[in-house]
């Protein structure tokens, strides 16, 4: 199985990455999926064309092992996996809050480990993933992990101490955006718009604003000021947001998410 990618766990995020990898050109024959849930093998094979097994021992010889299981299931999985890894295998973990040190402690000494914090926009190939390498991970292996995640969006490599901040910003970030969208849609309905129309207006506005941020490269303050005429409607709205402490509340929310991430990881 030299050169094979083994994906352990085919839940939402596992399938998201699998779909992205295949869309990016990876051959289904070079991917093995391990999923223990009854009846999943046929469904996954028909959808993706990959080989699916329920025995973790099948990863023996795989060059890269991608772990897409829940954090509470990861440590037990590592104990089962340790005896089957190829000596030079790269292990990539998507389990939130589980440190590379904790993973390395349950695998053979010298195993290259990369910890990843992805997010749900990976479903539409617009994900943002933060990656950190463990003590035995070299530049080549880190680059390989980046290449995997780029199939579903963008990546950034940084020290593991920063992953709690990544979790709070991009990991949880889509929920903040959806929260604001919900509120804006409700405002549109209160102003008399049909809900479907309000939703279309808000969603396209968010998509367009994001595209402007990415494509122009301008600071968000500059773009905001371009929309804000003196004494105009936008200025009135922004003053209300400031009076309500929305900016401070968002900063506090991100800080709370980071604190919770640290608590879950024991750091």
Buried (B, 14 or more C-beta within 10 A) or exposed (E): BEEBBBBBBBEEBBBBBBBBBBEEEBEBEBBBBBBBEEEBBEEBBEBBEBBBBEEBEBBBBBBBBBBBBEBEEBBEBBEBBEEBBBEEBBBBBBBBBBBBEBBBEBBEEEBBBBBBBBBBBBBEBBBBBBBBBBEBBEEEBBEBBBEBBBBBBBBBBEEBEBBBBBBBBBBBBBEBEEEBBEEBBEEBBEEEBEEEEBBBBBEEEBEEBEEBEEEEEEEEEEBEEEEBEEEEEEEEEBEEEEEEEEEEEEEEBBEEBBEBBBEBBEE
